[in-house]
Amino acid sequence: MLRKTYSLLKKQKNSKGSPALLQNPDTSSLLGKLSKMLSASGRIGLVSLRKIAQENNKEVFIRFLRQPVLAGSAIQTGRISSQEVNDTDEMNRTQIFEPSGPNPSASPPSEALKHVIYPLVKGKYSNSASKFFTIGRIDGNDMIMPDFTISKKHAVITIDNSKFYLKDLGSTNGTMVNGTRLDKKPVKIHDQDMLSFARYEFIFLFPASLYKMLREE
């Protein structure tokens, strides 16, 4: 499971690299292959990604992936309620998520969530500018989470010279970094930070950390 594997990332482990199947890979062609592997919601299949990690050395994997990923970690427990509205658009409104208690616990990843990997790569139907990676419930976002606790335009990650900044876009249920809820200001995020969007938690992993995780599973 990703949460269990995440705890192993802090441990040092030496392993022999497997022979690379992609010799002297061209960065642009690899990026093109990655984009074609994305689903309509921006996900990449964990099985395919693990196969690439197992069959190639770290340098090849990093050049293939290029950007960090959001890896599914856990779902917070709590109560979901609908907003009180009088118009006919009620079914399309974001639902309010109320965590259980002041220190909400997180349930283990579901079978679906633990296979969720979102690379910070633009998909075919993205509507955002190249340096922005948008997160939300509806089409046009780079990372689409079709859950009504996620706002239509929930958050955005800005990529600036290999530095990454997360900003909440006024979402109903908020965005957190390592348990701290964000205000309107962007916050710099780092490798292995825990990011939360409404009730969903993700680990922010640089390619090298993801490679280590996939090789240790």
C-alpha positions in Angstrom: 0.0 0.0 0.0 1.2 3.5 -0.7 1.0 4.7 2.9 3.1 1.7 4.0 5.6 2.2 1.3 5.7 5.9 2.0 7.1 5.1 5.5 10.0 3.2 3.8 11.1 6.2 1.8 13.0 7.6 4.7 15.1 4.4 5.0 18.2 4.0 2.9 18.3 0.9 0.8 20.9 0.0 -1.8 19.8 -2.0 -4.8 21.3 -2.8 -8.2 19.7 -1.0 -11.1 18.0 -3.1 -13.8 19.3 -2.8 -17.3 17.6 0.1 -19.0 15.2 -0.9 -21.9 15.3 2.7 -23.2 18.8 3.4 -24.3 19.7 7.1 -24.5 16.1 8.2 -24.3 15.1 11.4 -26.0 13.4 13.6 -23.4 10.7 15.0 -25.7 9.7 11.6 -27.1 9.5 10.2 -23.6 7.2 13.0 -22.5 5.0 12.4 -25.5 4.7 8.7 -24.5 3.8 9.7 -20.9 1.1 12.1 -22.1 -0.4 9.3 -24.2 -0.5 7.0 -21.1 -2.7 9.5 -19.2 -6.4 8.8 -18.8 -9.0 11.5 -19.5 -8.9 12.4 -15.8 -5.1 12.8 -15.8 -4.2 9.5 -14.1 -1.5 7.0 -15.2 -1.9 3.3 -14.6 0.0 2.1 -11.6 0.7 -1.3 -13.2 2.3 0.3 -16.2 4.3 2.8 -14.1 5.5 0.0 -11.9 6.6 -2.0 -14.9 8.6 0.9 -16.3 10.3 1.3 -12.8 11.1 -2.4 -12.6 12.5 -2.7 -16.1 14.6 0.5 -16.2 17.2 2.2 -14.0 16.5 5.3 -12.0 18.0 7.8 -14.5 15.8 6.5 -17.3 12.7 6.6 -15.1 13.4 10.2 -14.0 13.9 11.3 -17.6 10.7 9.5 -18.6 8.5 11.0 -15.8 10.3 14.4 -15.5 7.8 16.0 -13.1 6.5 15.0 -9.6 3.3 13.1 -9.1 0.4 13.0 -6.6 0.1 9.5 -5.3 -3.1 8.4 -3.5 -2.6 7.9 0.2 -5.8 8.0 2.3 -9.4 9.2 2.7 -10.4 11.1 5.8 -13.4 10.0 7.7 -16.3 12.4 8.3 -19.7 13.5 7.3 -20.8 14.8 3.9 -23.8 17.1 3.7 -25.4 19.1 0.9 -25.5 22.9 0.8 -28.9 24.5 1.3 -29.8 26.1 -2.0 -33.1 27.0 -3.7 -32.1 26.8 -7.4 -32.3 23.9 -9.8 -28.5 23.5 -9.8 -28.4 21.8 -6.5 -27.1 18.5 -7.9 -24.1 20.2 -9.4 -23.0 22.0 -6.2 -20.0 21.0 -4.1 -21.0 19.1 -0.9 -19.7 20.1 2.5 -17.3 17.7 4.1 -17.0 17.8 7.9 -14.0 15.8 9.3 -14.6 13.6 12.3 -13.5 15.5 15.4 -10.7 18.1 15.8 -8.0 15.5 14.8 -9.7 13.6 12.0 -8.3 10.2 11.3 -7.6 8.9 7.8 -8.9 5.5 6.7 -6.6 3.3 4.7 -6.6 3.8 0.9 -9.4 2.1 -0.9 -8.5 -0.3 -3.6 -9.2 2.4 -6.2 -7.3 5.2 -4.4 -4.1 3.3 -3.7 -3.8 2.8 -7.5 -4.2 6.5 -8.3 -1.2 8.4 -9.6 -1.5 11.8 -11.1 1.7 13.1 -12.8 2.1 16.9 -13.1 1.8 16.6 -16.9 -0.6 18.3 -19.2 -3.3 16.0 -20.7 -4.9 16.2 -24.1 -8.0 18.1 -22.9 -6.3 20.5 -20.4 -7.5 24.1 -20.5 -4.8 25.7 -18.3 -1.5 27.4 -19.2 1.7 25.3 -19.4 3.1 26.3 -16.0 -0.2 25.6 -14.1 -1.5 22.2 -13.0 -5.1 22.6 -12.1 -7.1 20.3 -9.7 -10.9 20.1 -9.7 -14.0 18.1 -10.3 -14.9 19.1 -13.8 -13.4 18.6 -17.3 -10.7 21.0 -18.3 -8.7 20.5 -15.2 -5.3 18.6 -15.4 -6.3 16.5 -12.4 -10.0 15.6 -12.4 -11.5 14.2 -9.3 -15.2 13.4 -9.9 -16.3 13.7 -6.3 -18.8 16.3 -5.0 -16.6 17.2 -2.0 -14.1 18.5 -4.6 -14.8 21.9 -6.0 -15.1 22.5 -9.7 -11.9 24.5 -9.6 -10.3 23.4 -6.3 -6.6 24.2 -6.4 -3.6 24.8 -8.6 0.0 23.9 -8.6 2.3 26.4 -10.2 5.6 25.1 -11.7 8.3 27.7 -11.6 11.9 26.8 -12.5 11.6 23.3 -10.9 9.9 24.8 -7.8 6.3 24.0 -7.0 3.7 26.1 -5.3 0.2 25.0 -4.2 -2.7 27.4 -4.0 -6.3 26.9 -3.0 -8.8 28.4 -5.4 -11.5 29.3 -2.8 -12.7 25.7 -2.6 -15.6 24.7 -0.4 -13.7 22.1 1.6 -10.2 23.5 1.5 -6.7 22.4 0.6 -4.1 21.4 3.2 -0.3 20.8 3.2 0.9 18.5 6.0 -2.2 19.1 8.0 -2.2 23.0 7.7 -5.1 24.5 5.7 -4.1 27.0 3.1 -5.4 30.5 2.8 -5.4 32.5 -0.5 -1.6 32.6 -0.7 0.5 30.0 -2.6 2.7 27.7 -0.5 5.9 26.0 -1.7 5.6 22.2 -1.6 8.4 19.7 -1.3 9.1 16.0 -2.0 7.1 13.7 0.3 4.7 16.5 1.5 1.2 15.3 2.3 -1.4 17.3 0.3 -5.1 17.1 1.1 -8.0 18.2 -1.2 -11.3 18.0 0.8 -11.3 14.4 2.2 -8.6 13.0 -0.1 -4.9 12.8 0.8 -2.0 12.5 -1.6 1.7 12.2 -1.3 3.7 14.7 -3.4 6.6 12.7 -4.8 9.5 13.6 -7.0 10.4 11.0 -9.7 13.3 9.6 -7.7 11.1 9.0 -4.6 8.4 7.5 -6.7 11.0 5.2 -8.4 12.2 4.1 -5.0 8.7 3.4 -3.8 7.7 1.4 -6.8 10.9 -0.7 -6.6 10.3 -1.5 -3.0 6.7 -2.6 -3.3 
